[in-house]
């Protein structure tokens, strides 16, 4: 079935109204949950094939998070779909006001390769919960995961409701020429701009989950060993191929050397003295990205790691010191296991540095000083993040996840996913037993007096 026909058939199915029923949505989510449970081994094998992800990392970061998201959404969806009463204004007396959530209709989800299951199916959960039909386009860079998604979803749903379109750039371009009612894209900033440009031709609303250089700021009061452990975890998860990975380290000069030594310890403790031979250490997705990452390394500034295995596309956890803002490694999102280290003497220097750059998707602050925490959270714009940890703000269905500025627009997870894939419709229901005369012309001085009282 070609893409144009698929879009037309899904639009026709949506118009039948079948997806509007709560029981239909809940059954769809239940089917997806059963498929994840029954297909867990095959899903984890696909992650191993594409990225060399261990079963533990694959379950913790993808399959398990999807199961948790499904559980949360299924539990709360009956409450979310109910019209929500709001207090009417005096001008609307004696009528009533309600807020309705309605599905957009035909949605397109374009997913990346780094978390190919999670970043495909988590937005899909929100789209289905909100009552939409959906075309899912997985990344061609993760072919095993793309194939297993096609198999899983085609077994769960008819293509008129949910379908997977596999392929590469040609399929991406063909999809973006179609008119959708909503587009959800996760990927790089450059492609995000193209998606937004294509969507603008149809006035299609979009959510863009992009990336950027997410800073990790460590002040002099931080618990350094715990900070080093959690920074190493967040940076090396998926070999750094995480949109919210700590991209660079800003550390107070007085504790820099101590932190660096602890980082070296924890990189080795987590992945062994020879991570290149560790079977659970994730590979770089393809040769293009492998070569790009090696090109970002300045060998004279590498103080730990830096070696690679081209046959298995693995790069050691790597620390770079004496980095300047003009170095290549600071010129783009790294998306790999390389951590540049910069230092500061005063907090204002770190704040000014972060604020002078494009707004990041995430920020991580390690500090025991409450005043510092308040200052950073109050003055530095970023998508979301953690205080005294990394990555784990993604692990809650109750927290929104999304970027700002160059790092994206819109948010999802839990209720935020439901809202993202829903149009919020306000309805005023007027009384037919009482008709207030104040609004009708001609406007007498007495009417104007009452209007001024009511509308202020």
Buried (B, 14 or more C-beta within 10 A) or exposed (E): EEBEEBBBBBBEBBEEEBBEEBEBBBEBBEBBBEBBEEBBEEBBBBBBBBBBBBBEBBBBBBBBBBBBBBEBBBEBBEEBBEEEEEEBEEEBEEBBBBEBBBBBBBBBBBBBBBBBBBBBBBBBBBBBBBBBBBBBBBBBBBBBBBBBBBBBBEEBBEBBBBBBBBBEEEBBEBBBEBEBBBBBBBBBBEBBEBBBEBBEEBEBBBBBBBBBBBBBBBBBBBBBBBBBBBBBBBBBBBBBBBBBBBBBBBBBEEBBEEBBEBBBBBBBEBBEEEBBEBEBBBBBBBEEBBEBBBEBBBEEBBBBBBEBBEEBBBBBBBBBBEBEEEBEBBEBBBBBBBBBBBBBEEBEBBBEBBEEBEBBBBBBBBBEBEEBBEBBEEEBEBBBBBBBBBBBBBBBBEBBBBBBBBBBBBBBBBBBBBBBBBBEEEEEEEEEEEEBEBEEEEEEEEBEEEBEEEEE
